[in-house]
Amino acid sequence: MSDFVRIERDGDIGLICLTKPPVNALGVALRSATYDAVQTLLADDSVTAIVLYGEGRFFSAGADIKDFGRASETPTLPDLLKALNDSPKPTVAAMHGVAFGGALELALSCHLRVGIHGLQVGLPEVKLGLLPGAGGSQRLPRLTGMASAIEVICSGRNIADDEALRLGIIARLADGPAREAGISAARDIAAGALSATPTDGLNVAHDEQALAAARQKYSGKLNAPLKAIDAIEAAALPIDEGLPIERALFMELMESDERAGLVHSFFAERATAKIPEAKAEKRAIERIGVVGGGTMGVGIATAALLAGLPVTLIETAEMRIDAARANVEKNLAGAVKRGKLTKATHSVAVANLTASADIGALAKADLVIEAIFEDMEAKAGLFSDLDRICRPGAILATNTSYLDVDAIAATTARPADVIGMHFFSPAHIMRLLEVVVASKTAPEVTATAFDFARKLRKIPVRAGVCDGFIGNRILTRYRKQCEYLVLDGAGFDQVDRALETFGFAMGPFAVGDLAGLDIAKATRDRKAATRPPEERYSRVADLICDQGWHGRKTNIGYYLYEGGKKTGPNPGAEDIVAAERKALGITPKDFTDEDVVARVLTAMIQEAAMILEEGIALRPVDIDAVQLFGYGFPRHRGGPMHMADQIGLSEVIARIETYAAEDAYFWSVPPLLRQMQSAGQSFAALNDKGIST
Ligand code: 3H9
């Protein structure tokens, strides 16, 4: 018996219960204990069948992702699975909750699978840059056929209980505890009511059409789905030939940067919740107030309603109340379409919304989130009103994206209750939430904000107060670098293309056209007086905007548009760039796409290192999470800090020094990078050290 499995008996049925919290991950300890338990039950003549089930919330989350990149230890998962498939006694997997990846593969190697209602199964390995590496690509097609297996494995999606039954992944759906369902299935096998079939003995036909269509669909994107298709194709071979092909492809992917980036992103999504204030007592948040009926306020109100919370939305301009309510209702209707709300929960959400012009309606709110326009005076006035109106203990949050949260807090007599909650548009969809902790914010207020974010299914990242916090600070430097590249010789379409090939959904100039060039110009005009005179400034965007070319909404900006579709670069914009280079005496240089990416990424890393050094972010992984979940940084790249480790700090420093010869104001090596270089440290090591404050 081990700490990780329990062997049990029910008459002549032997049971193996997986008991490794929190998720029964199949690391070497659990694999080894399960393997030994299988051997024990096989050797016991009084046992006629073996049932596997899991203790806790699920059957199992699959292989232990923390082991990836380390040498594999025996017994490997394939060793364990072979023992189950080859068992002379019927083997049954009884699954509840989830069975993902290696866990489903374990079940596929049993002779029969039963599911408990609510079960979700899947082979999500491609989302981690892998393919199922323990027989999933060979055994799933044997049960479902090649076409379905391709779709399931290449999408990595979750499969609900009824679909799992329909696809033949499970033989039966049952109610009640998995243990009992497993026993009853084993008894039915003995009685001949269910058949126990070793999956390896089944055959699957080669499906050329499905394979070709999938190869076309996934070409030019990530590597893992394409390799998965190769592995699935091998399922038409005898299993002893297919399994080694799968294993070789799996090991190849295990070594890839794509896998490292995606696994880093998986953990980044979860790491940000670990904050110094995590253990502080949380305040109850039952009633939410949102001030401002514009896009942000409407999105934030929608996000809270989707989480089942009652919301009072204040729009002081009375004539805009109806529009604000209608926009929230539109978002909620969209959520029904996307399957996020049922008819019943939709009705509750609609009933939970109160829209009012009277700010006094916030007297009972537990948390008020301000989402009015970015003007310090207006926010100061609002916060002193909220301070007067809201009950003691209510948390007052600002959704500002740049302004000083300390200064906002100082306009109230309760700065300890004031915090920044920077949502990203559309706020009911985007997962990132920067939680900006001001100097006087109480720990329980921070802990409560994180708790609230999780309720909203957001990814909260703790940030300190500075202009632009983590995300917009990096964005500002990213954009400037892109503008400088264009002045110095790159085409704006080249910069966009290079960054899109790198993995961003849209390059910065295409984004500018989408967001409206006039809006960005208004922000630049507002900040013009405070711009440091030493800073290089590209006038290109201003000059384009001065033509009345505002981007998509005018069908002309950096690009030309027809019927909402981009038709090509705007030659007028190219002329403006050429004229500006001439006026500044710049001889255009040739940049390769690799140069473009290197410069932009290095600019981001430089700013990120300064953010870390100033303690604005807790850890490198928090910065990666901001970029991944709020700014479209490609998930398979893992984020700028992860990439800095991959590039190597010496190379990053060398790049900054080279670029600094051209512009020493923009480029300078942050002292933290030098310290890390001399200590031989990596950003990953800083993450492992834990919280740096
Ligand atoms: C695979 O199986 C490869 C095989 O084909 C081949 C092998 C040869 N490993 O998400 P949560 C941690 S690839 C290690 O917050 P939830 C997670 O980091 C694997 N750790 O809870 C967190 O830790 P912490 C295929 C894992 O209830 C804690 O558990 N499987 C793993 O919201 C709680 O997780 C997958 O891709 C793991 N496999 O969701 C499944 N899973 O508390 C990935 C979780 O320290 N996992 N942790 O931050 C999930 O989808 C969700 O975690 C799950 C639970 C639905 C299971």
Residues whose N, C-alpha, C, O or C-beta is under 5 A from the ligand:
A	BS01	3H9	P22 V23 A25 A61 G62 A63 D64 I65 K66 L77 V98 F100 G101 G102 P124 E125 L131 P132 G133 A134 R270
